[in-house]
C-alpha cells in the first residue's frame, strides 16, 4: 500500500514471542528501544490476497533517536493529527482504539 503511512511493526518470526517481534520491528524501523506496555487490541483484517492478524500494544520510548533505518519517512504526530494522514484500511481500527484509550473524541468524518 505504497504512499500510505503506517505504524511500525511487521511479521513475527517463528521463534519469537509477540513482545520480541514488536521490540525488534520498532528497533529495525525507527532506531528506538521501547518498553512494551499493555495490549491495546487484537484483530484480523482481510486484504485482497492475505489475512493479517494485528496485535497492538502501547509502547513507551526507552532510548534511541528517531531515525529511519529503512527507506521510509518517519514523523511524530499528536493523536489528534492522525486523521490528516492516509493509512491502510486496517489502521483505522488501531486509531479508533487509541482514541478510545486516550478518551479523545474521534472527528465526525471518521467516526464510522
C-alpha positions in Angstrom: 0.0 0.0 0.0 2.6 2.5 -1.2 2.3 6.1 -0.4 0.4 5.5 2.9 1.6 6.0 6.4 1.8 3.1 8.8 2.6 2.2 12.4 5.9 0.4 13.0 5.5 -3.4 13.0 5.8 -6.4 10.9 6.0 -10.1 10.6 6.5 -12.3 13.6 9.3 -14.8 13.3 8.5 -18.4 14.4 11.0 -18.4 17.3 9.8 -15.0 18.7 7.2 -14.0 21.2 5.0 -11.1 20.1 6.8 -8.9 22.6 10.1 -9.8 20.9 8.6 -9.1 17.5 7.3 -5.7 18.5 10.6 -4.7 20.1 12.7 -6.0 17.1 10.5 -4.4 14.4 10.4 -1.0 16.1 14.2 -1.0 16.6 14.7 -2.1 12.9 12.3 0.6 11.6 12.9 3.5 13.9 16.2 3.0 15.8 14.2 3.2 19.1 14.2 0.9 22.0 10.7 0.7 23.6 9.1 -0.6 26.8 6.2 -2.8 25.6 3.1 -1.9 27.6 -0.5 -3.2 27.7 -2.3 -4.8 24.9 -4.5 -2.2 23.0 -6.3 -4.6 20.7 -6.0 -7.7 18.6 -7.9 -8.2 15.3 -7.8 -9.9 11.9 -8.1 -7.9 8.7 -8.6 -9.4 5.2 -6.7 -7.7 2.4 -7.3 -8.8 -1.2 -4.7 -11.6 -1.1 -4.0 -12.2 2.6 -5.4 -12.3 6.0 -3.4 -10.4 8.6 -3.6 -10.6 12.4 -2.8 -7.3 14.2 -1.6 -7.5 17.8 -1.2 -3.9 19.0 0.5 -2.9 22.2 1.0 0.5 23.7 4.7 1.3 23.9 6.9 3.9 25.6 10.2 5.0 24.1 13.1 3.8 26.3 16.1 5.1 24.4 17.4 6.0 21.0 17.0 8.8 18.5 14.2 8.5 15.9 15.7 7.9 12.5 14.6 5.8 9.6 16.8 2.7 9.3 14.9 1.6 6.2 13.9 3.8 3.2 10.7 5.2 4.8 10.0 8.6 6.3 9.3 8.9 10.0 7.2 11.6 11.8 5.9 12.1 15.3 2.3 13.5 15.4 -0.1 14.1 18.2 -3.0 11.6 18.2 -5.4 14.4 17.1 -3.4 14.8 13.9 -3.6 11.1 12.8 -6.7 11.6 10.7 -4.9 14.0 8.5 -2.7 11.2 7.1 -3.5 8.4 4.7 -3.3 5.0 6.4 -4.1 1.5 5.1 -7.7 0.5 5.9 -6.8 -1.8 8.9 -5.1 1.0 10.7 -8.5 2.8 11.2 -9.2 0.2 13.9 -5.9 0.9 15.6 -6.5 4.7 15.5 -10.1 4.3 16.8 -8.9 2.1 19.7 -6.1 4.6 20.5 -8.6 7.4 20.7 -10.9 5.4 22.9 -8.0 4.5 25.2 -6.9 8.2 25.4 -10.5 9.3 25.8 -10.3 11.6 22.8 -13.2 12.4 20.5 -13.0 11.0 17.0 -13.6 13.6 14.4 -17.0 13.2 12.9 -16.0 12.5 9.3 -14.0 9.5 10.6 -16.3 8.2 13.3 -17.9 5.3 11.4 
